[in-house]
Every structure is written in C-alpha cells, then in structure tokens.
C-alpha cells in the first residue's frame, strides 16, 4: 500500500499526517508547549496506596500524580521485596511498532500479591509513562521499562524474547529469535517489531547497542538523581514518526521546516541510512497541509455527521464512557429489495467507520448501531467485513457479533486523546452536552421564579431582571401581558434589561 508521511512543523506545533493511496488515514498533533509524556521515564515517590483498588499514586513531578496498578509493578526491580516473583508474563506484542502516544507494557499476574506488600508510602521508584493524562485522570505509569528502537523494543527487566504478532511466518519468527539470542543480553527481554521482518543480524546490532547504552545510563541516573525527576525524555513526534511509521511501504517523507529537515536527514544518516533519499523538503509557498488536501480533511473529521457515497450517512457521538456510531440510509432508497439496500448501506458504512476510528483516534468502548437486517447471512457479511477492515488498524481492537438489536460492541485500544480532544475544547455554552435550554424554557423558568418571589408578604416593590438577548425578545413578544398582570395584582414594578454577556441559560433577578 503506497504511503506518504507529510509533516507540518513550526515553532508552536508539529503535525504529522499518514497518507495511504492519497487519502489521509491518521493524523498526529503535538503542541510544543503541551508535549505528550508517553515513553518518558521518571524517578518518582509513592504518595498514596489504595489497597481496596490495588493501586498506588506516584509523584513524578507533574501536576497530577501518576496512577500505578499492581499488575504494572515489576517485582524484580523492587530491592526490598522478599517474596517469590510471579512467573506468568503477558507481553503486549501485537503492535506494528509503537503507536504515537503509547508504550508497550509487559505485565505479570500480581493478583496474589497485595500492593501494600510491594510498595510503601515515601518509597522511591523508577517508572515509565504508559498513557498520557486524559481529562481529570493522571498519567498511567508502569515500572516495567521499555525502550523502543527501529526494529526491536528493549525490556531490561523482563527475561523473554517475543515477536510481533503481525509477523505470521513461523520460520521467520524462529530466525529472528535466534538472531536476538546471539546478540542480546542473557536475562533481559526484547520484542522484535514488525519492521524487523526480513532484517539481518547487523540491522539489529545497531539497535541493541544504542538501547543497551540508553538502559545503562538510566540505571545510573536512577541511583544518583533526586526524586521526583525526569530521567529520560522520549523522541519528539517527528523522530517517533520516522522510527514507527517510516517503513518500506512509505514512498517519501515530506517536511516543510528546513531546520527539522536537516535534523531528519542527520538522524536517518546515523540510524536509518536507507531512508535518507526518501526525505524531501517542501518549498512551495502554499501551506503544506493545504497543498496535499489535508487541512480540509482534518476539519471534516471534527464533524458529527459523515455522508456516504450512496446517500446514507453515519453519526458519531462521543461521551465520557463510550462512543456511539449510528448508521442511517439517509437519501439512499435503493431500487427494489429493501434488504439489499440496507446491506449495501451497512457495508459502505463499515469502511467509513473503520476509517473514522483511525483518523479520529477513537478508543475505548464503541457501540455501532447498524441498520436492522432481517437475514442472518446479511449480518454475517457485515460482521466479516468489519473484521476484515480492522486488520489494517494499528491499534488493537476486539469486536463481538452483531446482537439481535443490530448492535456491534467493540473496544479499541485508547492510549491518547482523540482528535477532537486534542484540537477542541468543550463548548462554553453547552459544556459539552451538545445542546442548551431554549429561550422559551428559560423564559418560563423566569416566570416561575417571579411567581415564587411575589407570593409572600416580603414581596419587593421593584424587581429588575437581566436576561440574554434571545430571552429578552421572547419575553416582550409573548409574555408582556402576563408580566403586566403581575405588576397590577401585586403592586410591583418589573424592569427587564438585556445583558448580551449572559449565557443563554442564565438570568439575574435583582430586588
């Protein structure tokens, strides 16, 4: 699949677009003032342990403490733990390299070891950020340190050699494991990434030499630096993109910053010389994302409704707990058989849904409401098509069969904020609800508030009501007679003023 990497870099932000067959499929944004911290290694201090949840909070020098689950604690790295280390190891090895904003997290079964027996408050511990802070949550951290190279991921504390699940040939897996067995350190761990498929011994030697040196420096820093402190900062978005996205399928990398272009050439000359000739400096006066048609695609990706070519459409609604995707026939009415019309719309929606999940980086629990299909074979066709499309997604997904209600439940690994969370803020009017009270609703609320106020012996003689413009117009158009009756009956004076600075749902009653 022919691909291109387009990079827009300026002093404020870095934006990286992955384009496949001339279509934007993934977009990564890093604001230089708010750079992500995934992959960074810190020396932290345990500040709080919650035995009931089997989690600990660790101060790593950020605004919010990191969140450390018991399963993410490396017992072998705790010098004061005297128990037997657990034997079960589960390594997340199914990724086509690191996704931007993610680290691979080997975990061991810790259910039989209470966290209060592993950690104590005030204890110093070296940890790595596995997930960026999201919303009100602090960063998720792990004490399993993983250092990523081009072809392998180095795990100093895990004694296991694994191969990416995307490498399916068993003979190739054994060949790669044999190479790492020759050049790797005994008692330490390695994950061979998809980029390592077909590579020779010398390709891995460069990676391992660099990663070993990096790991040794970390150990020294962990012993000498105070806590909390940053021990290692991961590569910026440009270099992570070269490391993780720049594979054989990528025809070229185009970047619009001359200084970053020179850094990319230098980086690749040292570590990936075969890629140097594929790096191009963009020199046109038209902004690079406008030239490649990316800017308009980003704006479309922030919309709620996406039209399909047939005339149908899908809507995407994100909530705190899950994402709901609804499929509709829209303008598409088909020709004869309603079931064929529905099936065609659902199949077209499958491709668009998977595309939007990648482009918007939607993760967590996802519910897809397909148009109801009466035939079981139609449901099977749609479900199989969804499975097939998800094979090209670099994020791990899990999908269940279509239910009797026509719903598909699925999960997609979430490691960073979605595109809308990265580029947008909640609406100050609706506070993220997606709707606000109508002027009529607010108008009637004001009338009820007046009724409560004038119904007792402490009724004030002069009342001023400040309202937003839309409510002000409605009060004078439809409710003037009622307010006149209140004034005459209770002997009061009601003065209504417009305040354009007021939120549409807000009003002030001044006595």
N, C-alpha and C positions, 0 to 999 in steps of 0.2 A: 504494500500500500504506500504510494508516493506521499511523502510528508514534507512539511517545511516548518521551521521554527522562526517566528517573527518576534523580534524584541524591540520594545519601545522603552528607552532608558533616558531619564532626565534627573536633575538634582533632587526631585521630590519623590519620584516613584519609579518602580520597574514593573513593566507589564510584559508577560511572555505569552504568546499565542501559539498553540499547536494546530497546524492546518493539515488536514488529510483530504486528498483529492479536491483541493481548492475550497474546502469547507472548514470553517472554524469548529473544532471539536472540544478544545479545552483552553481555558484562559486562567492565568495565574497573576495575581497582583500583590506587590509588596511595597507598602509605603515606607520610605526610608526612615520616617520619624516613628513608625509603629511596626518595625520589622518583626516577623514571626520568630519564635524562640524554639521551635521544634528541632531536636537534634543537639541543642546546647547542653553542655554538661556543667553541673554546679556542685559545689560543696555546700551542703545545707545543714540546718539544725532542726531536729524533731521538736515541734512546739506543742503538739497535742495528739493524743492517741484515743481513738474511739473504739473500745473493744466490741460494743454492740454492733458496729458496722464493719469491723475488721479493717479499718483504715487509719492512716496517720496523716497529719498535716506537717509539712516541712517548709521552713522559712528558707527560701533560696535567693532572697534579696529583691524580690519583686513585690508589687503592690498587694497581691494575694498569695497566700501560702500554696504550695504545690500539694496535690492530692495523691497519696501513695497507698495503693491497695495491697493487702497482704500477699496476693499472688504475684505482685511485681517486685517482691523483695528477694534479692539474691543472698541466700543464707551463707553461701561460701565466702561472701565478701564481708560478713559481719564477724569481726575478730572476737567478740565477746559471746558468741553463740556456741553452746557446748553440745547441742543435740545432734542427732543424725540428720544429714542433709537429705531432702526428699529426692527420689530417683526419677519421678515422672517429669519429662521435659516436653513442652509443646512449643514449637517454634513457628511463628508466622512466616512461612517460606513461600507463600503462593503469589507474591507480588512480582510484577515485572519491574523490579527495582523499587526504590522509594518513590512513593507519590509525594508531590510537593506538600510539605506540611505534615510529614509522617516519619516515624522511626519504626523499625522492626522491633518487636518486643518478645523475646523469648520469655516464657513464664513456666514456673514449676508449680505442681499441685501443693498448696500450702494449707489446705483445709484442716489438717490435723495439727497445725502449729499455730496457736493463738498469736496475734500480732503483738500483744503485750509481753510475750516471751521472747520476741525478736528485737523489739525496739523499746527505748525508754525516752522520756522527755528530756531534752537537753543533749541528746546524742548527736554526734556529727556523722553525716553520711553523704557519700557521693551519689548523685542521681542524674538522670538524663530526662529531658522533657520529651514525652511521647505524644502529647496533644496540646495544642495551643489553648490558652484560656478561651472559653466560649461563653458569652453572656455574663452571668453572675458567677460562673464557676472558675476556679483557679486552674492552673495547668495540671494535666495528669502527668505524673512522673513515674520513673522506674529506676531501680538500682542495677538493672541489667544494662550495661553499657554496650552500645552497638555503634561501630564506626564504619561508614559506607565508603567504598571505593567504586571504581568504574565497573569492575567485574565481580567483586566479592564484597560481602559485609563481614567485618571482623568483630568477634564477640570474645573479649579477653576472659570472661568468667564462665563460659559455657563450653563444656568438652563434647562437642558434636559438630560433624560436617554435614551440611544439608545442601540440597539443590532446589532451585526454584521449581515449583510445580508446573510452570509453563514450559519447562524442558521435559518432554514426554518420552524421548527415546531412552530406554533403559541402558543400552550400551554406552551412550554419551554420558549419562549420569555416572556410571561406574568409572569411565575415563577421567571425568572431571574430579571425582572424589580421589582417585589415585594421584592425580597431579597435586592436589592440595595436601594429601597425606605426605607427599615428599617434601614440600616446601613450607608447610605450616608448622607451628609450634605444638608440641605434644601438650595435651591438657587444655587447649584453647579451641575456640569454636569459629566456624566460618560458614557463611551461606553463599553459595555460588549463584549469582544473579543471572537473569535471562541473557543479559549482554555478554555473559561468559561462554555461551554456547558456541562451540566450534573453535574456541581460543586455545592457544598453545601455552606451554609452561612459562615461557618468557613473558607472556601477557599478564599472567597472574603474579609473577615475581615482582614486577614494578609496583603493583597494588599492595602486595603484602609487605614489602619493605617500607613503604610510606606509612601504612596503617600501623605496623608494629612500632615504628618510631613515635607516631602520634599517641598510641596507647601507653608507651613507656613514659612519655612526657606527662601524660595525665596522672599517672601514679605518683610521680614526683611532686606535681602541683598539689595533689590531694593531701600529701603529707605536710607540705610547707605553707600553703595558703590558709588564711583565716576563714571562718565560716560566718555568714554566708558569702560566697563569692563565685564569680563565673570562671570556670576552668578552661572551657573550650567553646568557641562560637562556630556554629556550622557555616558552610559556604552561603553566600548570598544567592538570591533567586537565579541570577544569570548563570553562575557556575553550577548550581544544582541542576539547572535545566540541561546544561551540557553533559553533566555526569549521568543524569537519569533519562533524558529524552532523546539525546543525540545518538541514535543507533543507525544501523545500515539502511533502514527504510527512509531516513531523513536525507533529502537531496541537498538541502542547504540550510544554513542559519543566517538570517539577515538581521542586522542590528543598526540602529540609527545614531548611536553615540560613538564618536571616533575614539575617545579615551577607553570606553568599555570594549570597543572592537579590538584595540591593541592588547588589552588585558586578556581577551578571549584567545587571540592568536598566541600570546605568550603561554597561557595556561595549556592550550592544546599542544603547543610545540613541546612542552615539558612532559605531558602525561598522555596525550592522545594525538600523536603526530599525523596519523592517517586522516584526521578530520580537519586539519588546517585549511586545506584547499576548498572546503565547503563553506567557509565563513566569509560573508560578504558585508561590506559597509554600505549602508543605504545613504545616497547622496541627494536624492530628489528634494525639491522644496516643499512638495506636498507631504503632510504628516504621514508617517509610515503606516499607521493603522487605517488611515483614510485610503491610502493608495491600494492596500490589499483588501479593502472592504470589511475590515474587522470591526471598526468603530460602530457601524450600523448594526452589526450582529450582536455586539455587547448590549446595545440599547434594546434590541428585540428580546434579549434573554432576561431582561428585567420585567417584562410584561407578564400579566396573569394569563391571558388567552393566546393560544398559538393556533393559527389556522393550518389545516391540512390541504394538500393539493386538490383533493376530491371535493372540498367544500365543507368537510367536517372540521371539528376543532377539539382541542383539549384545553382544560383549565388546570392551573397548578396553584394550590393554596398551601402555604407553609404555616404551621402552628408550632407551639413550643414542643409538643410531644411527637408529632408526626407530620408527614406531607401527604395531602390528598390530591390525587390526579383523577379528573373526570373526563370521560370520552363522550363526545356528542356527534350526531350525524350532521348537525348544522344545516347547510344548504344542500347537502348531498341526499338525493331521494332515490337514486338507483334507477333501474329500468323495469324489472318485473318481480323478481324474487326478493322479498324483504330480508330473508336470512342472508342472501348473498350480499346485499347492500350493507348489512350490519357487519358481516365478516370482513368485507373489504375495508370498511372504515376502521375496524379494530386492528387489522393488520397494518394499515397505514399508520395508525396511532402508536403501535408498538415501536416502530423505528424512530418516530419523533420523540417518544417518551424516553427511550434509552439515550438518544442524542441530547435531550434537555437535561437529563440526570448528570451526564458528563460535563456538559457546558456550564451548567449552574452549580456543579459540585454539590448536589443534593445528597444528604446522607441521613442515617437513622432509619426509623420505621416509615415505610412508604405504602400507601394503600391506593391501588389503581382500580377505579370503577369503570370497567369496560361496559359497552352496550350489551344488554342481555341477549344471550344466544340460546336458542331452544335445542339445537343439536349438540350432542356430546362431541362429535367429531370436529365441530367448529371450535369448541372450547379447547380441544386438544391442539388444533392447528395454531391458535393464538398463543397458547402457553408455550408450545415448542418454538414458535417464532421469537417470543420474548427471551427464552433461554439462549437461543442462537445469537441474538443481538448482544446480549450481555457478555458473551465470550470476549468481545473486543474492549470491554471496560476494564481499566487497570485497577479499579477499586473492587474489593471482594464483595460479592452480593450473594444473597440467599433468597430464593423465591418459593412460595407454596403454590399448590394447584389452585385453579380458579374455583371459588366457592359457588354454592348454589345461588347466591345473590349476585354472581357475576363479578366478585371482587378478587383481586390478587393482592396478597400480603407479601411484602418483601422487605429486606433490610439491605442497606448499602453502607459500607464502612465509612464513618464520618471522622475525619481527622483534622479538619479545618472548617472555618465558616463558609457558608455557601456564598455564591457570587453576590446575591442581594445583601447578605450580612456584611460583606466586605465593602461594597460600593454604596450602600444606602443606610440611612438612619430611620428609626420608626417615625411615622408621621406625627408631628406635634399636635395635630388636631384630633385624630382618632386614636393616638397612642398605640398604633399597630393593630387595632381591631379591624380596620378596613371599612368602617362605617361610623357615622356620628349621628346624634339626635337631630331630627328635622326641626326647622324653625317653628312649625306648628306644635311639636311636642314640647319644646322649650316654652312657647307662649302659654300653653295650658299649665305647665309647671308654675309659671309666674302667677297665673290667676289663682291656682290652688294655694300658693304661698300667701297671696293677699287675703284670701278667704280665712285662712288660719289666723292671720295677723289682726284683722278687723273684728273678729268675733269675740272680743273680750273688752272689759272696761278700760284697759290700758291702751286702747287704740290711739296711735299718734295722729295728730291733725294734718301733718304734712309728710308725704311719702314720695321719695324720688327713686325711680327705677332706672338703672343703667343697663342697656341691652345692646347686643351686637346688631349691625345694620339689618340683616335678614329678618330678625325677630321684631325689630322696630317697625319695619314696613308691614308685617303681618298684624301686629297689634293695632295699628291705625286703620288697616283695611277691613279687618274682620271683627275686632273686639273693642272698638271705641265705645259702642253703645253700652256694653256691659260695664266698662270702667266708669262711664258717666253715671250709671245706676248705683254703683258702689259709692261714688262720691256723694250723691244726693242722699242715699239711705243712711250713711254713717256720718255725714257731715265732715268729710275729709277732702283733701286735695292731693291728687296723684299726678305727679310730673314725670313724664317719660323722656329720657335722654338717650341719644345714640352714642355708643362708645365703640369705634371701629377697632380698638385694640383688644376687645374682649373675644375670647374663644366662643364659637357659635353655641356651645352648650352652657356657657356661663352667663350669669347676670348678677347685679348688685342691687339690693333693696336697702335704701338709706332712709332712716327716720330721724 
